[in-house]
Amino acid sequence: MNQGDDWRLTGQERFLQGALLHKLRWTSPRPDWDHDHCAFCWQKFTEDTSPEALAIGYTTADRKHWICEGCFADFKDQFAWQLE
């Protein structure tokens, strides 16, 4: 499949092209925040231990954008990400 035709690509280059990412365990940034989603496939990051929940992923320094392992592998070259 041409990556340009991938359903997960919805303009993320505006905020993730060339980003410096950190591999971290997801934790709540504040008491009323219980999850985030992968910026590409919308898989859920949470402290929940359910089988479908993700606990570890790649994130920007401000922890605003999260990326799951699969999407990281699929798009790391296209987005020219760097890992700290």
PDB file of N, CA, C and O in Angstrom:
ATOM      1  N   MET A   1       0.839  -1.179   0.000  1.00  0.00           N
ATOM      2  CA  MET A   1       0.000   0.000   0.000  1.00  0.00           C
ATOM      3  C   MET A   1       0.887   1.247   0.000  1.00  0.00           C
ATOM      4  O   MET A   1       1.889   1.297   0.713  1.00  0.00           O
ATOM      5  N   ASN A   2       0.530   2.217  -0.772  1.00  0.00           N
ATOM      6  CA  ASN A   2       1.197   3.514  -0.770  1.00  0.00           C
ATOM      7  C   ASN A   2       0.853   4.194   0.557  1.00  0.00           C
ATOM      8  O   ASN A   2      -0.323   4.330   0.892  1.00  0.00           O
ATOM      9  N   GLN A   3       1.858   4.618   1.307  1.00  0.00           N
ATOM     10  CA  GLN A   3       1.584   5.221   2.614  1.00  0.00           C
ATOM     11  C   GLN A   3       0.710   6.465   2.499  1.00  0.00           C
ATOM     12  O   GLN A   3       0.011   6.815   3.450  1.00  0.00           O
ATOM     13  N   GLY A   4       0.740   7.135   1.355  1.00  0.00           N
ATOM     14  CA  GLY A   4      -0.110   8.299   1.172  1.00  0.00           C
ATOM     15  C   GLY A   4      -1.583   7.946   1.157  1.00  0.00           C
ATOM     16  O   GLY A   4      -2.430   8.814   1.366  1.00  0.00           O
ATOM     17  N   ASP A   5      -1.904   6.670   0.909  1.00  0.00           N
ATOM     18  CA  ASP A   5      -3.285   6.205   0.890  1.00  0.00           C
ATOM     19  C   ASP A   5      -3.712   5.581   2.219  1.00  0.00           C
ATOM     20  O   ASP A   5      -4.835   5.090   2.340  1.00  0.00           O
ATOM     21  N   ASP A   6      -2.848   5.597   3.189  1.00  0.00           N
ATOM     22  CA  ASP A   6      -3.132   4.958   4.477  1.00  0.00           C
ATOM     23  C   ASP A   6      -4.204   5.742   5.219  1.00  0.00           C
ATOM     24  O   ASP A   6      -4.085   6.957   5.376  1.00  0.00           O
ATOM     25  N   TRP A   7      -5.249   5.063   5.675  1.00  0.00           N
ATOM     26  CA  TRP A   7      -6.373   5.709   6.375  1.00  0.00           C
ATOM     27  C   TRP A   7      -5.945   6.448   7.635  1.00  0.00           C
ATOM     28  O   TRP A   7      -6.644   7.347   8.101  1.00  0.00           O
ATOM     29  N   ARG A   8      -4.786   6.065   8.191  1.00  0.00           N
ATOM     30  CA  ARG A   8      -4.319   6.691   9.433  1.00  0.00           C
ATOM     31  C   ARG A   8      -3.714   8.064   9.220  1.00  0.00           C
ATOM     32  O   ARG A   8      -3.549   8.816  10.181  1.00  0.00           O
ATOM     33  N   LEU A   9      -3.382   8.409   7.993  1.00  0.00           N
ATOM     34  CA  LEU A   9      -2.767   9.700   7.706  1.00  0.00           C
ATOM     35  C   LEU A   9      -3.845  10.757   7.502  1.00  0.00           C
ATOM     36  O   LEU A   9      -4.600  10.726   6.529  1.00  0.00           O
ATOM     37  N   THR A  10      -3.896  11.688   8.441  1.00  0.00           N
ATOM     38  CA  THR A  10      -4.929  12.723   8.416  1.00  0.00           C
ATOM     39  C   THR A  10      -4.358  14.113   8.693  1.00  0.00           C
ATOM     40  O   THR A  10      -5.017  14.950   9.310  1.00  0.00           O
ATOM     41  N   GLY A  11      -3.139  14.351   8.237  1.00  0.00           N
ATOM     42  CA  GLY A  11      -2.529  15.659   8.427  1.00  0.00           C
ATOM     43  C   GLY A  11      -1.594  15.777   9.614  1.00  0.00           C
ATOM     44  O   GLY A  11      -1.259  16.889  10.021  1.00  0.00           O
ATOM     45  N   GLN A  12      -1.167  14.663  10.177  1.00  0.00           N
ATOM     46  CA  GLN A  12      -0.295  14.694  11.354  1.00  0.00           C
ATOM     47  C   GLN A  12       1.053  15.353  11.075  1.00  0.00           C
ATOM     48  O   GLN A  12       1.743  15.753  12.012  1.00  0.00           O
ATOM     49  N   GLU A  13       1.443  15.474   9.797  1.00  0.00           N
ATOM     50  CA  GLU A  13       2.725  16.117   9.495  1.00  0.00           C
ATOM     51  C   GLU A  13       2.762  17.557  10.010  1.00  0.00           C
ATOM     52  O   GLU A  13       3.843  18.093  10.250  1.00  0.00           O
ATOM     53  N   ARG A  14       1.623  18.177  10.179  1.00  0.00           N
ATOM     54  CA  ARG A  14       1.575  19.548  10.697  1.00  0.00           C
ATOM     55  C   ARG A  14       2.191  19.655  12.092  1.00  0.00           C
ATOM     56  O   ARG A  14       2.770  20.685  12.435  1.00  0.00           O
ATOM     57  N   PHE A  15       2.072  18.607  12.888  1.00  0.00           N
ATOM     58  CA  PHE A  15       2.577  18.683  14.259  1.00  0.00           C
ATOM     59  C   PHE A  15       3.552  17.570  14.631  1.00  0.00           C
ATOM     60  O   PHE A  15       4.100  17.584  15.733  1.00  0.00           O
ATOM     61  N   LEU A  16       3.782  16.600  13.733  1.00  0.00           N
ATOM     62  CA  LEU A  16       4.684  15.502  14.075  1.00  0.00           C
ATOM     63  C   LEU A  16       5.856  15.308  13.114  1.00  0.00           C
ATOM     64  O   LEU A  16       6.712  14.461  13.367  1.00  0.00           O
ATOM     65  N   GLN A  17       5.918  16.064  12.028  1.00  0.00           N
ATOM     66  CA  GLN A  17       7.035  15.921  11.098  1.00  0.00           C
ATOM     67  C   GLN A  17       8.335  16.311  11.790  1.00  0.00           C
ATOM     68  O   GLN A  17       8.447  17.422  12.309  1.00  0.00           O
ATOM     69  N   GLY A  18       9.318  15.416  11.803  1.00  0.00           N
ATOM     70  CA  GLY A  18      10.618  15.678  12.401  1.00  0.00           C
ATOM     71  C   GLY A  18      10.625  15.795  13.908  1.00  0.00           C
ATOM     72  O   GLY A  18      11.589  16.303  14.480  1.00  0.00           O
ATOM     73  N   ALA A  19       9.582  15.341  14.560  1.00  0.00           N
ATOM     74  CA  ALA A  19       9.461  15.484  16.017  1.00  0.00           C
ATOM     75  C   ALA A  19      10.496  14.654  16.768  1.00  0.00           C
ATOM     76  O   ALA A  19      10.903  13.582  16.321  1.00  0.00           O
ATOM     77  N   LEU A  20      10.907  15.169  17.907  1.00  0.00           N
ATOM     78  CA  LEU A  20      11.730  14.438  18.856  1.00  0.00           C
ATOM     79  C   LEU A  20      10.755  13.705  19.772  1.00  0.00           C
ATOM     80  O   LEU A  20       9.933  14.333  20.440  1.00  0.00           O
ATOM     81  N   LEU A  21      10.846  12.381  19.802  1.00  0.00           N
ATOM     82  CA  LEU A  21       9.911  11.575  20.590  1.00  0.00           C
ATOM     83  C   LEU A  21      10.613  10.895  21.751  1.00  0.00           C
ATOM     84  O   LEU A  21      11.823  10.671  21.729  1.00  0.00           O
ATOM     85  N   HIS A  22       9.830  10.576  22.754  1.00  0.00           N
ATOM     86  CA  HIS A  22      10.310   9.894  23.952  1.00  0.00           C
ATOM     87  C   HIS A  22       9.459   8.641  24.131  1.00  0.00           C
ATOM     88  O   HIS A  22       8.239   8.699  23.982  1.00  0.00           O
ATOM     89  N   LYS A  23      10.077   7.526  24.444  1.00  0.00           N
ATOM     90  CA  LYS A  23       9.323   6.309  24.734  1.00  0.00           C
ATOM     91  C   LYS A  23       9.044   6.293  26.231  1.00  0.00           C
ATOM     92  O   LYS A  23       9.959   6.224  27.051  1.00  0.00           O
ATOM     93  N   LEU A  24       7.746   6.359  26.570  1.00  0.00           N
ATOM     94  CA  LEU A  24       7.356   6.483  27.971  1.00  0.00           C
ATOM     95  C   LEU A  24       6.144   5.632  28.306  1.00  0.00           C
ATOM     96  O   LEU A  24       5.396   5.199  27.429  1.00  0.00           O
ATOM     97  N   ARG A  25       5.975   5.410  29.590  1.00  0.00           N
ATOM     98  CA  ARG A  25       4.745   4.809  30.108  1.00  0.00           C
ATOM     99  C   ARG A  25       3.734   5.943  30.255  1.00  0.00           C
ATOM    100  O   ARG A  25       4.051   7.014  30.773  1.00  0.00           O
ATOM    101  N   TRP A  26       2.506   5.686  29.789  1.00  0.00           N
ATOM    102  CA  TRP A  26       1.467   6.698  29.899  1.00  0.00           C
ATOM    103  C   TRP A  26       1.043   6.851  31.353  1.00  0.00           C
ATOM    104  O   TRP A  26       0.794   5.862  32.044  1.00  0.00           O
ATOM    105  N   THR A  27       0.963   8.093  31.812  1.00  0.00           N
ATOM    106  CA  THR A  27       0.404   8.411  33.127  1.00  0.00           C
ATOM    107  C   THR A  27      -0.516   9.612  32.948  1.00  0.00           C
ATOM    108  O   THR A  27      -0.330  10.424  32.042  1.00  0.00           O
ATOM    109  N   SER A  28      -1.474   9.709  33.794  1.00  0.00           N
ATOM    110  CA  SER A  28      -2.441  10.788  33.721  1.00  0.00           C
ATOM    111  C   SER A  28      -1.765  12.128  34.003  1.00  0.00           C
ATOM    112  O   SER A  28      -1.085  12.271  35.019  1.00  0.00           O
ATOM    113  N   PRO A  29      -1.941  13.112  33.118  1.00  0.00           N
ATOM    114  CA  PRO A  29      -1.333  14.417  33.367  1.00  0.00           C
ATOM    115  C   PRO A  29      -2.058  15.234  34.428  1.00  0.00           C
ATOM    116  O   PRO A  29      -1.507  16.201  34.953  1.00  0.00           O
ATOM    117  N   ARG A  30      -3.298  14.848  34.748  1.00  0.00           N
ATOM    118  CA  ARG A  30      -4.067  15.538  35.794  1.00  0.00           C
ATOM    119  C   ARG A  30      -5.199  14.606  36.249  1.00  0.00           C
ATOM    120  O   ARG A  30      -5.542  13.663  35.535  1.00  0.00           O
ATOM    121  N   PRO A  31      -5.771  14.855  37.407  1.00  0.00           N
ATOM    122  CA  PRO A  31      -6.758  13.929  37.982  1.00  0.00           C
ATOM    123  C   PRO A  31      -7.973  13.633  37.099  1.00  0.00           C
ATOM    124  O   PRO A  31      -8.517  12.530  37.162  1.00  0.00           O
ATOM    125  N   ASP A  32      -8.401  14.579  36.292  1.00  0.00           N
ATOM    126  CA  ASP A  32      -9.599  14.367  35.486  1.00  0.00           C
ATOM    127  C   ASP A  32      -9.303  13.834  34.078  1.00  0.00           C
ATOM    128  O   ASP A  32     -10.194  13.813  33.229  1.00  0.00           O
ATOM    129  N   TRP A  33      -8.065  13.405  33.823  1.00  0.00           N
ATOM    130  CA  TRP A  33      -7.654  12.920  32.502  1.00  0.00           C
ATOM    131  C   TRP A  33      -7.343  11.434  32.608  1.00  0.00           C
ATOM    132  O   TRP A  33      -6.414  11.047  33.317  1.00  0.00           O
ATOM    133  N   ASP A  34      -8.118  10.585  31.905  1.00  0.00           N
ATOM    134  CA  ASP A  34      -7.908   9.145  32.088  1.00  0.00           C
ATOM    135  C   ASP A  34      -7.357   8.412  30.875  1.00  0.00           C
ATOM    136  O   ASP A  34      -7.098   7.212  30.966  1.00  0.00           O
ATOM    137  N   HIS A  35      -7.169   9.080  29.750  1.00  0.00           N
ATOM    138  CA  HIS A  35      -6.581   8.398  28.591  1.00  0.00           C
ATOM    139  C   HIS A  35      -6.174   9.390  27.499  1.00  0.00           C
ATOM    140  O   HIS A  35      -6.578  10.553  27.504  1.00  0.00           O
ATOM    141  N   ASP A  36      -5.371   8.895  26.574  1.00  0.00           N
ATOM    142  CA  ASP A  36      -5.025   9.583  25.335  1.00  0.00           C
ATOM    143  C   ASP A  36      -5.159   8.548  24.228  1.00  0.00           C
ATOM    144  O   ASP A  36      -5.352   7.363  24.497  1.00  0.00           O
ATOM    145  N   HIS A  37      -5.056   9.001  22.982  1.00  0.00           N
ATOM    146  CA  HIS A  37      -5.153   8.096  21.833  1.00  0.00           C
ATOM    147  C   HIS A  37      -3.932   8.248  20.944  1.00  0.00           C
ATOM    148  O   HIS A  37      -3.308   9.308  20.901  1.00  0.00           O
ATOM    149  N   CYS A  38      -3.595   7.170  20.233  1.00  0.00           N
ATOM    150  CA  CYS A  38      -2.553   7.233  19.214  1.00  0.00           C
ATOM    151  C   CYS A  38      -2.976   8.276  18.184  1.00  0.00           C
ATOM    152  O   CYS A  38      -4.126   8.295  17.746  1.00  0.00           O
ATOM    153  N   ALA A  39      -2.051   9.133  17.804  1.00  0.00           N
ATOM    154  CA  ALA A  39      -2.335  10.205  16.846  1.00  0.00           C
ATOM    155  C   ALA A  39      -2.666   9.668  15.455  1.00  0.00           C
ATOM    156  O   ALA A  39      -3.102  10.426  14.589  1.00  0.00           O
ATOM    157  N   PHE A  40      -2.464   8.369  15.236  1.00  0.00           N
ATOM    158  CA  PHE A  40      -2.700   7.775  13.924  1.00  0.00           C
ATOM    159  C   PHE A  40      -3.870   6.791  13.922  1.00  0.00           C
ATOM    160  O   PHE A  40      -4.812   6.965  13.148  1.00  0.00           O
ATOM    161  N   CYS A  41      -3.832   5.780  14.755  1.00  0.00           N
ATOM    162  CA  CYS A  41      -4.856   4.717  14.699  1.00  0.00           C
ATOM    163  C   CYS A  41      -5.907   4.826  15.800  1.00  0.00           C
ATOM    164  O   CYS A  41      -6.869   4.058  15.817  1.00  0.00           O
ATOM    165  N   TRP A  42      -5.733   5.755  16.701  1.00  0.00           N
ATOM    166  CA  TRP A  42      -6.656   6.009  17.811  1.00  0.00           C
ATOM    167  C   TRP A  42      -6.688   4.909  18.866  1.00  0.00           C
ATOM    168  O   TRP A  42      -7.627   4.849  19.659  1.00  0.00           O
ATOM    169  N   GLN A  43      -5.679   4.035  18.892  1.00  0.00           N
ATOM    170  CA  GLN A  43      -5.578   3.066  19.984  1.00  0.00           C
ATOM    171  C   GLN A  43      -5.466   3.846  21.289  1.00  0.00           C
ATOM    172  O   GLN A  43      -4.857   4.915  21.327  1.00  0.00           O
ATOM    173  N   LYS A  44      -6.045   3.319  22.340  1.00  0.00           N
ATOM    174  CA  LYS A  44      -6.155   4.024  23.612  1.00  0.00           C
ATOM    175  C   LYS A  44      -4.948   3.769  24.524  1.00  0.00           C
ATOM    176  O   LYS A  44      -4.554   2.624  24.744  1.00  0.00           O
ATOM    177  N   PHE A  45      -4.375   4.851  25.047  1.00  0.00           N
ATOM    178  CA  PHE A  45      -3.337   4.800  26.080  1.00  0.00           C
ATOM    179  C   PHE A  45      -4.001   5.145  27.403  1.00  0.00           C
ATOM    180  O   PHE A  45      -4.707   6.147  27.511  1.00  0.00           O
ATOM    181  N   THR A  46      -3.768   4.308  28.406  1.00  0.00           N
ATOM    182  CA  THR A  46      -4.372   4.530  29.715  1.00  0.00           C
ATOM    183  C   THR A  46      -3.607   3.750  30.775  1.00  0.00           C
ATOM    184  O   THR A  46      -2.782   2.893  30.457  1.00  0.00           O
ATOM    185  N   GLU A  47      -3.885   4.050  32.020  1.00  0.00           N
ATOM    186  CA  GLU A  47      -3.321   3.272  33.121  1.00  0.00           C
ATOM    187  C   GLU A  47      -4.145   2.021  33.372  1.00  0.00           C
ATOM    188  O   GLU A  47      -3.751   1.161  34.160  1.00  0.00           O
ATOM    189  N   ASP A  48      -5.276   1.917  32.712  1.00  0.00           N
ATOM    190  CA  ASP A  48      -6.156   0.749  32.793  1.00  0.00           C
ATOM    191  C   ASP A  48      -5.365  -0.495  32.365  1.00  0.00           C
ATOM    192  O   ASP A  48      -4.535  -0.417  31.460  1.00  0.00           O
ATOM    193  N   THR A  49      -5.611  -1.609  32.992  1.00  0.00           N
ATOM    194  CA  THR A  49      -4.880  -2.834  32.665  1.00  0.00           C
ATOM    195  C   THR A  49      -5.653  -3.762  31.729  1.00  0.00           C
ATOM    196  O   THR A  49      -5.289  -4.929  31.583  1.00  0.00           O
ATOM    197  N   SER A  50      -6.697  -3.270  31.103  1.00  0.00           N
ATOM    198  CA  SER A  50      -7.463  -4.108  30.179  1.00  0.00           C
ATOM    199  C   SER A  50      -6.602  -4.478  28.970  1.00  0.00           C
ATOM    200  O   SER A  50      -5.698  -3.727  28.603  1.00  0.00           O
ATOM    201  N   PRO A  51      -6.874  -5.625  28.352  1.00  0.00           N
ATOM    202  CA  PRO A  51      -6.041  -6.116  27.245  1.00  0.00           C
ATOM    203  C   PRO A  51      -5.940  -5.163  26.053  1.00  0.00           C
ATOM    204  O   PRO A  51      -4.910  -5.131  25.380  1.00  0.00           O
ATOM    205  N   GLU A  52      -6.982  -4.396  25.786  1.00  0.00           N
ATOM    206  CA  GLU A  52      -6.947  -3.508  24.620  1.00  0.00           C
ATOM    207  C   GLU A  52      -6.252  -2.176  24.895  1.00  0.00           C
ATOM    208  O   GLU A  52      -5.985  -1.422  23.959  1.00  0.00           O
ATOM    209  N   ALA A  53      -5.957  -1.876  26.141  1.00  0.00           N
ATOM    210  CA  ALA A  53      -5.320  -0.608  26.504  1.00  0.00           C
ATOM    211  C   ALA A  53      -3.803  -0.695  26.356  1.00  0.00           C
ATOM    212  O   ALA A  53      -3.200  -1.734  26.624  1.00  0.00           O
ATOM    213  N   LEU A  54      -3.203   0.400  25.930  1.00  0.00           N
ATOM    214  CA  LEU A  54      -1.750   0.493  25.827  1.00  0.00           C
ATOM    215  C   LEU A  54      -1.207   1.254  27.024  1.00  0.00           C
ATOM    216  O   LEU A  54      -1.827   2.208  27.494  1.00  0.00           O
ATOM    217  N   ALA A  55      -0.046   0.831  27.516  1.00  0.00           N
ATOM    218  CA  ALA A  55       0.571   1.499  28.655  1.00  0.00           C
ATOM    219  C   ALA A  55       1.825   2.268  28.242  1.00  0.00           C
ATOM    220  O   ALA A  55       2.181   3.261  28.876  1.00  0.00           O
ATOM    221  N   ILE A  56       2.497   1.812  27.177  1.00  0.00           N
ATOM    222  CA  ILE A  56       3.763   2.418  26.756  1.00  0.00           C
ATOM    223  C   ILE A  56       3.670   2.809  25.293  1.00  0.00           C
ATOM    224  O   ILE A  56       3.108   2.080  24.475  1.00  0.00           O
ATOM    225  N   GLY A  57       4.230   3.973  24.975  1.00  0.00           N
ATOM    226  CA  GLY A  57       4.251   4.433  23.594  1.00  0.00           C
ATOM    227  C   GLY A  57       5.256   5.550  23.418  1.00  0.00           C
ATOM    228  O   GLY A  57       6.071   5.828  24.298  1.00  0.00           O
ATOM    229  N   TYR A  58       5.181   6.174  22.276  1.00  0.00           N
ATOM    230  CA  TYR A  58       6.067   7.279  21.936  1.00  0.00           C
ATOM    231  C   TYR A  58       5.285   8.575  22.049  1.00  0.00           C
ATOM    232  O   TYR A  58       4.134   8.649  21.620  1.00  0.00           O
ATOM    233  N   THR A  59       5.902   9.592  22.620  1.00  0.00           N
ATOM    234  CA  THR A  59       5.200  10.854  22.830  1.00  0.00           C
ATOM    235  C   THR A  59       6.122  12.042  22.613  1.00  0.00           C
ATOM    236  O   THR A  59       7.345  11.931  22.700  1.00  0.00           O
ATOM    237  N   THR A  60       5.512  13.168  22.333  1.00  0.00           N
ATOM    238  CA  THR A  60       6.251  14.414  22.227  1.00  0.00           C
ATOM    239  C   THR A  60       6.617  14.875  23.641  1.00  0.00           C
ATOM    240  O   THR A  60       6.047  14.396  24.621  1.00  0.00           O
ATOM    241  N   ALA A  61       7.561  15.799  23.740  1.00  0.00           N
ATOM    242  CA  ALA A  61       8.040  16.261  25.047  1.00  0.00           C
ATOM    243  C   ALA A  61       6.917  16.827  25.906  1.00  0.00           C
ATOM    244  O   ALA A  61       6.938  16.685  27.129  1.00  0.00           O
ATOM    245  N   ASP A  62       5.943  17.463  25.278  1.00  0.00           N
ATOM    246  CA  ASP A  62       4.822  18.023  26.039  1.00  0.00           C
ATOM    247  C   ASP A  62       3.740  16.985  26.355  1.00  0.00           C
ATOM    248  O   ASP A  62       2.730  17.299  26.985  1.00  0.00           O
ATOM    249  N   ARG A  63       3.964  15.747  25.909  1.00  0.00           N
ATOM    250  CA  ARG A  63       3.054  14.607  26.119  1.00  0.00           C
ATOM    251  C   ARG A  63       1.666  14.863  25.528  1.00  0.00           C
ATOM    252  O   ARG A  63       0.674  14.278  25.965  1.00  0.00           O
ATOM    253  N   LYS A  64       1.614  15.738  24.538  1.00  0.00           N
ATOM    254  CA  LYS A  64       0.346  16.065  23.893  1.00  0.00           C
ATOM    255  C   LYS A  64      -0.031  15.044  22.819  1.00  0.00           C
ATOM    256  O   LYS A  64      -1.212  14.755  22.626  1.00  0.00           O
ATOM    257  N   HIS A  65       0.956  14.502  22.128  1.00  0.00           N
ATOM    258  CA  HIS A  65       0.713  13.565  21.032  1.00  0.00           C
ATOM    259  C   HIS A  65       1.364  12.225  21.356  1.00  0.00           C
ATOM    260  O   HIS A  65       2.552  12.169  21.673  1.00  0.00           O
ATOM    261  N   TRP A  66       0.585  11.147  21.277  1.00  0.00           N
ATOM    262  CA  TRP A  66       1.046   9.796  21.564  1.00  0.00           C
ATOM    263  C   TRP A  66       0.989   8.957  20.294  1.00  0.00           C
ATOM    264  O   TRP A  66       0.109   9.147  19.453  1.00  0.00           O
ATOM    265  N   ILE A  67       1.933   8.028  20.160  1.00  0.00           N
ATOM    266  CA  ILE A  67       2.004   7.152  18.999  1.00  0.00           C
ATOM    267  C   ILE A  67       2.251   5.727  19.495  1.00  0.00           C
ATOM    268  O   ILE A  67       3.156   5.487  20.294  1.00  0.00           O
ATOM    269  N   CYS A  68       1.439   4.788  19.015  1.00  0.00           N
ATOM    270  CA  CYS A  68       1.605   3.391  19.420  1.00  0.00           C
ATOM    271  C   CYS A  68       2.803   2.763  18.703  1.00  0.00           C
ATOM    272  O   CYS A  68       3.312   3.319  17.730  1.00  0.00           O
ATOM    273  N   GLU A  69       3.243   1.616  19.183  1.00  0.00           N
ATOM    274  CA  GLU A  69       4.398   0.904  18.608  1.00  0.00           C
ATOM    275  C   GLU A  69       4.207   0.633  17.117  1.00  0.00           C
ATOM    276  O   GLU A  69       5.120   0.860  16.323  1.00  0.00           O
ATOM    277  N   GLY A  70       3.024   0.149  16.734  1.00  0.00           N
ATOM    278  CA  GLY A  70       2.769  -0.200  15.340  1.00  0.00           C
ATOM    279  C   GLY A  70       2.841   1.000  14.417  1.00  0.00           C
ATOM    280  O   GLY A  70       3.473   0.937  13.363  1.00  0.00           O
ATOM    281  N   CYS A  71       2.206   2.082  14.800  1.00  0.00           N
ATOM    282  CA  CYS A  71       2.228   3.285  13.973  1.00  0.00           C
ATOM    283  C   CYS A  71       3.619   3.914  13.960  1.00  0.00           C
ATOM    284  O   CYS A  71       4.037   4.476  12.947  1.00  0.00           O
ATOM    285  N   PHE A  72       4.327   3.823  15.066  1.00  0.00           N
ATOM    286  CA  PHE A  72       5.700   4.319  15.089  1.00  0.00           C
ATOM    287  C   PHE A  72       6.534   3.567  14.053  1.00  0.00           C
ATOM    288  O   PHE A  72       7.259   4.184  13.273  1.00  0.00           O
ATOM    289  N   ALA A  73       6.435   2.250  14.043  1.00  0.00           N
ATOM    290  CA  ALA A  73       7.196   1.438  13.088  1.00  0.00           C
ATOM    291  C   ALA A  73       6.792   1.761  11.645  1.00  0.00           C
ATOM    292  O   ALA A  73       7.644   1.831  10.760  1.00  0.00           O
ATOM    293  N   ASP A  74       5.515   1.952  11.417  1.00  0.00           N
ATOM    294  CA  ASP A  74       5.016   2.211  10.067  1.00  0.00           C
ATOM    295  C   ASP A  74       5.396   3.577   9.525  1.00  0.00           C
ATOM    296  O   ASP A  74       5.587   3.722   8.317  1.00  0.00           O
ATOM    297  N   PHE A  75       5.510   4.584  10.384  1.00  0.00           N
ATOM    298  CA  PHE A  75       5.681   5.960   9.913  1.00  0.00           C
ATOM    299  C   PHE A  75       6.981   6.648  10.329  1.00  0.00           C
ATOM    300  O   PHE A  75       7.188   7.817  10.004  1.00  0.00           O
ATOM    301  N   LYS A  76       7.861   5.937  11.046  1.00  0.00           N
ATOM    302  CA  LYS A  76       9.070   6.594  11.563  1.00  0.00           C
ATOM    303  C   LYS A  76       9.943   7.182  10.460  1.00  0.00           C
ATOM    304  O   LYS A  76      10.492   8.270  10.636  1.00  0.00           O
ATOM    305  N   ASP A  77      10.083   6.506   9.346  1.00  0.00           N
ATOM    306  CA  ASP A  77      10.916   7.033   8.266  1.00  0.00           C
ATOM    307  C   ASP A  77      10.218   8.186   7.549  1.00  0.00           C
ATOM    308  O   ASP A  77      10.837   9.213   7.268  1.00  0.00           O
ATOM    309  N   GLN A  78       8.955   8.019   7.258  1.00  0.00           N
ATOM    310  CA  GLN A  78       8.189   9.046   6.562  1.00  0.00           C
ATOM    311  C   GLN A  78       8.160  10.360   7.340  1.00  0.00           C
ATOM    312  O   GLN A  78       8.225  11.436   6.744  1.00  0.00           O
ATOM    313  N   PHE A  79       8.062  10.278   8.670  1.00  0.00           N
ATOM    314  CA  PHE A  79       7.985  11.480   9.501  1.00  0.00           C
ATOM    315  C   PHE A  79       9.345  11.919  10.050  1.00  0.00           C
ATOM    316  O   PHE A  79       9.441  12.948  10.718  1.00  0.00           O
ATOM    317  N   ALA A  80      10.385  11.148   9.772  1.00  0.00           N
ATOM    318  CA  ALA A  80      11.756  11.483  10.188  1.00  0.00           C
ATOM    319  C   ALA A  80      11.836  11.769  11.691  1.00  0.00           C
ATOM    320  O   ALA A  80      12.419  12.766  12.116  1.00  0.00           O
ATOM    321  N   TRP A  81      11.242  10.880  12.480  1.00  0.00           N
ATOM    322  CA  TRP A  81      11.281  11.066  13.930  1.00  0.00           C
ATOM    323  C   TRP A  81      12.649  10.769  14.496  1.00  0.00           C
ATOM    324  O   TRP A  81      13.388   9.938  13.969  1.00  0.00           O
ATOM    325  N   GLN A  82      12.976  11.446  15.563  1.00  0.00           N
ATOM    326  CA  GLN A  82      14.194  11.213  16.325  1.00  0.00           C
ATOM    327  C   GLN A  82      13.777  10.766  17.721  1.00  0.00           C
ATOM    328  O   GLN A  82      12.790  11.256  18.271  1.00  0.00           O
ATOM    329  N   LEU A  83      14.532   9.840  18.284  1.00  0.00           N
ATOM    330  CA  LEU A  83      14.255   9.371  19.651  1.00  0.00           C
ATOM    331  C   LEU A  83      15.268   9.944  20.606  1.00  0.00           C
ATOM    332  O   LEU A  83      16.462  10.001  20.312  1.00  0.00           O
ATOM    333  N   GLU A  84      14.779  10.369  21.755  1.00  0.00           N
ATOM    334  CA  GLU A  84      15.689  10.836  22.791  1.00  0.00           C
ATOM    335  C   GLU A  84      15.981   9.689  23.719  1.00  0.00           C
ATOM    336  O   GLU A  84      16.734   9.848  24.680  1.00  0.00           O
TER     337      GLU A  84
END
